Structure formats: C-alpha cells, structure tokens
Amino acid sequence: MARMHSGGKGKSGSKKPHTGSPPEWSNSDKKEVEEIIMQLSKEGHTTAIIGTILRDKHGVPDARLVTGERISQTLSRLGAKSGYPEDLMSLMRRALRLIDHLSQNSKDLHNRRQLELCESKIRRLSRYYKDNGSIDSEWTYKRDQLRLMVE
C-alpha cells in the first residue's frame, strides 16, 4: 500500500508472533495486570507507555493476551478514560511543536508543508473519532486554541 504523504510503497517492519496465549514465563494474572494498568493510568501515563512499562518491568509481553482486550479498552471498562484519543493528542502535540518552530523560523518552507500535512491528518482523524463517538461531534481543530487543548 502506498504511503499517504510520501513516494514510498514499502511494507517492511517487525511483526508480532501469532499466538493465542501468553508465554509460560510471563505474568498472566489478569487481576494483577489490571491493577497495574489502573495504577499507571492514575500516574498519568499514556496507553503506549503503560504497555512498555508492563513489558519491561512487570514481565507482560502483551497485555492483550492476558486481559483479552486492549489497554485502552481495559481503562474505559474500569472507568479511567481520558479526554482525547492518544493518537489524536500526539498529532496535536506535533502540530504545536511545528507552530512554535515556525514562529522562530518563518521562512522554513519544508516544515510549513509538514504542518499542513499534520493538520490534515488531525482533521481526518477527528472526522473518524466524531463518527465513532470518541470525541464530541461539534469539536473542530483550531490552530489558535491548540495550546489550550494540549496542555
């Protein structure tokens, strides 16, 4: 499949092994893993960081194999859902960094184009989340209010 904003057509990358159960050496206690997920969420970690901490410190290579659902689904079931989805928030942080860069370097045409592409991705992703019901249907991306949404 072709890339959206580049000429590349490659599909290379690492893949997870296809397995239906956690390894024997891993921590496979569902209650304990859910408690760790809730604790890390209360500390303010994102779902990607929670998965990394579970892998590196608690011996859980894949939380989905232990709990039977994604970390974000576990958090929403346990009532600890955040405001914006993580991928949308990271794109907004990236756009904010580009805006700050362009305020200092106004003639940087390459990064001005990257800001346009990033904002385009934000609008497309927000349309998906509006249809999905993850964000409010009246929410719109506004560059001047971006700093308030991210912080």
N, C-alpha and C positions, 0 to 999 in steps of 0.2 A: 504494500500500500504506500502511496506517495505521501510525503510529508506536507503539512499544510503551508508552512512559510519558508520552505527551502526546496532545493532541487533534488534532495536525497530520496532514494526509493528503497533503502535498505531496511531489513527487518531483524538485524542481529541484536543479540542481547542475551543475558542469562535467563534461564527458566527454572522454576521450582520443580523438584521431582514430583511426579504424580503419585500420591499416596493418600489413603483414606483414614489413616490413624496416626497418632503421634508416635515418634520413636520410643523405644522402651526406656532409654536413658533419660528422657525429658520429664519435666514436671507436668503431670497430666491430671492434677486435682482441679476440677472445674471451679469449685467454690473459692479455693485459694487464688487462682488466677483472676477471677472476677474481683476479689477483694483488692488485689494488687492493681488491677486496671482502675478501679474506683479511686484508690489512694493516689495513683499517679495523675489521674484526671483532676482531682482536687488540688494537687500541687501546681496545676496549670500547664501540663504537658499536652501536646497535640497527639492525635492517634498514631501518627507515624513515629513519633518519639517514644510513645508508650510501647509500641511493637518492638522497637530497637532495644529498649531497656529490658523488656521481657526476654528477648533473645540473649542479650549479653550478660545480664546479672541474675536472671531467675531460671535459666535453663528451659525456656519455652520457645522452640524454634518457629512455631506457627500457632498463634493464639486461636486461629480459626479451626484448627484440628482439635483443639482441646475443648473450646466452648461451643463449637458448632455454628458460630456466627462471627461476623467481622467485629473489630474492636468498637467501631462507631455504632454498630447495632447493639452491642452489649451496653454501651454507655446510654443510648437512648432508651433501652428497655429498663435500665436501672435508674433512669431519671436524671442524668447528668449531661444533657445535650447542650451544646454551645450555640451561639447566635448564627454564625455563618459557617458554611461547609469549609473544610480545611483547604481544598484546592483553590476555591474562590478567594479565600483570605490570602494565600501565598501569592496569587496573581496580583491582588491589590497591593500587597507589600512591595512586590517587584515594580509595579507602576509608580508607587510613591518614591522608591529609590531612583527611578529614571527621571521623575519630575524634579527631584532635588538636584540630580546631576545636571539636568538641562537648565536649571536656574543659574548654575555657576558657569556652564559651558553652552552658551546659546547657539553656537554655530556647529554643534555636533550633529550632523545630519543623520548619521547612521543610528545613533541612539534615539533620535526623534522618530525615525521609522520604527524602531523596536518598541517605543512607547505606543505608537499607533497599533502595532500588531498585538501588543499585550492588552490594550484596551478593547480591541476587537474580540480577543479570547474571553475577556471578562464579560462582555455583553452577550456572547454566545452561551457561555456557561450559566450566566444569570437567567437567560431565557429557559434553559433546561431546568434549572432549580425552581423557577416560578411554575413551570408546568408540573414538576414533580411535587411541589408543595413544601420544599425545604426552606424557601425564603418567601417573604411577603410578595404578593402579586403586584403591589404598587411600587416595589423597590426599583430604583433606577441608579445607574452608575453616574456619578457626578464628580468630575475631577476636583472641583473646589471643596467638596465635602469628604474627599477620600481620607485625609489625615484624621478626621474625627471617627470614621468607621474603623480604621486600622488600629488606632490607639485606644 
